[in-house]
Each structure stands twice: as C-alpha cells, then as structure tokens.
Amino acid sequence: MLDYRAVMTLLIRKRSYRQIEDQLGCLHRAISRANQALRSLGLTTVEQVAALTNDELDEIFVDKRTSGQGEFVPIDFDAVVKARTGRTKQTLQVLWARYTTNPAQAGQRHYSYDRFRQLVASHVDAAGLTARITHALGHTMQVDWAGTKMRLYDPAGTQGAKVSIFVAALPYSGMLFACACVDQRQQSWIDAHRQAFDYFGGVCQVVVPDNAATASNAISTADRNRKVNDTYQQFLEHYNTAVLPTHARVGRRIKRMWKLR
C-alpha cells in the first residue's frame, strides 16, 4: 500500500505534485486523494499527520468499493486495451457504451462511466502498459501540426477558410501554446515558432518536431531517422537551440502509450 503518511507530509511541506511523484513514485490521483483527505480532516501540520495511527490511515484510505465480482458485469480488459491500441482507436466513452450492452446476470449491474474509467486505468497501471516519461525543466519544447484542421467563421456566422493548428508544448510544466495558420508551409511553421517563443517567454534547449514535413525529411526508405531541412535548422540556430526530430517508431509508441490512458 502507498505510504499516504509520507504523501500528506510532503503536501503540507508545499511540495508540488510532480515532486511527490518523482520522490515516491506514486500516481497523480493518489496524491489528489491524500490532498482531499487533508482538507476534509482539517490537518495542517506535519505533527498532526504523524499522530495518525496505521489503523486510522487504513480507515481513511482503504478502498471500500467492491471489485465487482458477482455484483457487476465484468469488464473485458483485454478487449478494451486492444481497442485503444489498434489502428482505429476508440474512446473510452464508446467502449463503455459497448460494455453496457453486455447482458447482466441476476443481481448484476453495469459500472458507471467514471468507475469504468478508473478500473481501466488501474488495469493499465497494474499490467505495465504505460511508461513514465521524465523531463527536465526548460529542456524540451515539442511541436507539431494538430491532426484536424479548423474552420474560420466571421461574427455573422459566415463560413470561411480552413486553418491548420500549430501546437507547442513544454512537457515538464504542461504549458501549451496553439495558433491558427493559413497553411502548413515553411513560413507559417517558422512564424508559429516565433509566437510560441514569445508566449513562453524564452527558448528551450531542444525543439522536438513530431515528423512534420515542414521540419524534416526521411533520409531514405531504409533509414527511419529524419534529416532536418536547412531553413528550419538555420532558424533554430539563430535562436541558439537545437532540433531533434522524433524517430518515427518512437513517436508512434509514445502516442500509443498516451492513448491507453
């Protein structure tokens, strides 16, 4: 069982969720649960937390919810994982709706959508289907074109042209920047980077484009690595930063792990 006493102690000492995750190797939702317990019990000092007995901690944090054996229609976790990692990925909302169509035995009922999501997440964690990716402060900015274009409308509701969405993310802090571009050409790509640098208030050490054609090209059909084009390379050198294109297989693997959650 997670050491919730240690989690609550670090929360009282004003440690961030990320710091607690790194130090104790626990999940975000477990820290949130401990934080909620602190608020509901009115605990504000380390001494109060230390005074809690093990029995009291067990009473606070024991999962009183049933595992579902005999009372709920069982979830086919293997089918859910397969549907989330296939070529055509399905949302948890769709998979839950499909689950609710499974016939129930006498005395059984279906899980709610929220509980379905929790159980799927627990199964993913227990089966080791995700990997923790750590990032350094100020090191990386990830950039790409969003997969779906958006359409502009004027105030009167008249339909206008479609625009491409450029997205930049700082993985350490989770900060995001997005802007609309008239196209996905080189100049739009570079202008969007300038706007992202202005928005974040600086430039990271490394920029990681996810195989966008405006950033890099395949070296050959036999080599999965990417070659950064000269214009993009010179632009980033001007800002004293480096570019590291995502390996095609690595990019797909990371996206697949995120889709599982």
N, C-alpha and C positions, 0 to 999 in steps of 0.2 A: 504494500500500500504506500502511496506517496506520503512523504513527510509533510503533512499540511502545517504542522507547527513551524517548520522552517520556512514554508511559503509565507505564512502570515507574519512571521518575524521580519522577513525581507520586505514585505509590503509596508509594514509600519516604519521601517527604516528608509522608506521612499525609493526603493529600488524599482526600476521600470520592469514591465512585463518581459521585455527582451532579455534584460539582465538576469531575471529569475529563471527564464527558460534555459539560458546558457549555463547558469550555475547549477541548477538542479535537474536539468534535462526533462522538465515536465511540459505539459501542453498548455496552450493559452487558456483553454476552457477550465482547466484545473485551477489556474491562478485566479481566474474570474470568480470561480466558486468560493475560493478562500477569501477573496476580497468582499464578496457578498456576505459571507459569514461574519467577517469583522464588523461590517456595518450593522447587521441585524443584531449582533450580540453587544454592540457598543464597546468593542475592545479597541483601545487607542495606544496602549503601551506594550513594550516587549515583556514586562513583568506579568501583565495580565495573561498574555499568551502562554508564558512559561508555567503559569499556575494551573493551566488546564491539565486534567488527568488524561491518560490514554483512553479511559472509558468515555470521558466526555468528548474527546476528539472523534472516537468511533461513532458516538451518537450523532454528532454534528455532520460528519461526512460519509457515513455509511450509505450506500446506495440502496434505498428501501424499495426501489422499483423491481418488479418481478422480471426474471429473464425471459418470460414468455412461454415457458414450457407448459403446454396444456391449456393455457389461458388465452394465448394469442396465436393467430395464424403464423406459422414460421416463415421467415424471410429466406429466400434462396440467394444467399450472399454471393455464391459463385456466379450466378446469372447476372446479378447486379453489377459486379466487377467487370464481367465480360462486356456488358452493355456500355459501361463507362470507358472502356479502353479500346473498343472496336473502331473501325474506320468511320462509321457514322455513330457518333457519341450521343447518348440520350441523357436528358436531365433527370435529376432525382425526382422532380415533380412527376414526370412521365412514368418513371419506374415505380413510384409509389402508387400512382393511379392504376397501373397494371397489377401491382401486388394486391390492391383492394378487390380485384375481380376474382382472386383465388377463393374457392369455396371454403367456408369455415365449418369445422366440426362442431358438434353440440357443445355449447358453453364457451366457444372461442369467439374472439373478436379481432378486428384488424388494428394494427398500430396506427396512431395518428401520424401525420406527415412529419411533425417535429421529432417524434420518437423514432420514426423510421430513419431519419437523417442521422440521429445520434447513434443508433445501432450500426448503421453502415459505416460511419466514421470510426467507431470503436473496432469494428471488424478490420477495417483498412489498417489501423494502427497495430492491432494485435498480429495481423498477418505480415507486417513489414512491407506493405505495398507502397509506402511513401518513403522518401528520404529527406532528412533535414539538410537544407542548404544554408550555409552561413555566409554572411557578407561583412565586409569591413566598412567602417564609416568613411564616406567620401571617396570610395574607390571606384565604384561602377555606376554607370548610367546605361540602362537598357532601352533600346529604341526600336521601333518598328511601325509599319503601317497597320492600322486596325483592319481586320478582315472584311468588314462590311462598310460600304460607303453610306453616307447620309445625304439627305436632300435638303436644300435650302428652300425656305418659304418667306415671302415678304409679309408685312403686317396685315395685309388684306387676305392672306391665305393663298395667294397665287403660287403655284408650284414652280420652283426654279431648278437650277442645275444640281447635279450630284457632286459631292465633295469627298475627298479622301481624308481620313483622320490619322494624323501623326500622333503617336503616343510615346512619351518618355517616362521612365520610372526609375526611382532610386530604391533599390531593393533593401537597403539597410533600414531606411526610415519608412518606406512605403509611400513616399510622396509621389504624386502623379502629375504629369502635365500633358494636355492634349490640345490640339488646334486643328482647324479645318484648312485644307489646301485644295486649290483648284485642280491639281493633278498630282501625279506621283513622279514627276520628273526631278532631275538632279537639283535644279534651283529651288524648287519647293522643299525638297528634302533638307537642303542646307539652311534655308531660311527658317524652317521649323526648328532646327537645332539651335540657331541663334536665339530664338524666342524661348526655348527650353532653358538655355544657359541664363538668360535674363531672369526667367521665372524662379529658377532655383538659387540664383544669386552667386553662381560660380560654376566651375567646370570640374568634373571628376577626373580621376587619373586615367580611367579606361572607359571607352564607349563601346557597347556591345550591340551591334545590329543583328537582328534575327534573320539573316539571309535575305534581306531586302535587296532587290536587283539594283536599286539606286546606290547601294553601298558597296556591294561586292559581287564577284562573278565566280562561277565554278572554274577551277583550274583545268580540270578535264573530267571526262566521264568516269575515269578510273580513280580519281583523287577526290575524296569527299571534302577536303579543305577548301576554303574560299580565298580569293585574292581581292584585296581592297582596290577599288578603282582610284586612279591618280588624283582626280579632282577632290574626292572625299578625303583622301589621305592628306593632301596639301591643306585642306580646310582645317582638319583637326590638328595638324602640326602647327598651324598658326595660333591655335588656342592652347598649345603645349599639352596636348593629351594624345593618347594612343587609341587605336581601334583594334578590336579583337572579334572578328566575325564568329558567330556561333557555328560549331560543327553541325551539319545537317542532322545527324543521328542524335547528337546530344540535345539539340533544340527540340526535336520531336519527343525525346524521352522525358525532358523536363515538363513539357506541356502535358504529356500523358500522366505524369505523377500529380500535377496540379488538378487535372480533370477528375482524378479519383476522389478528391476531397469535396 
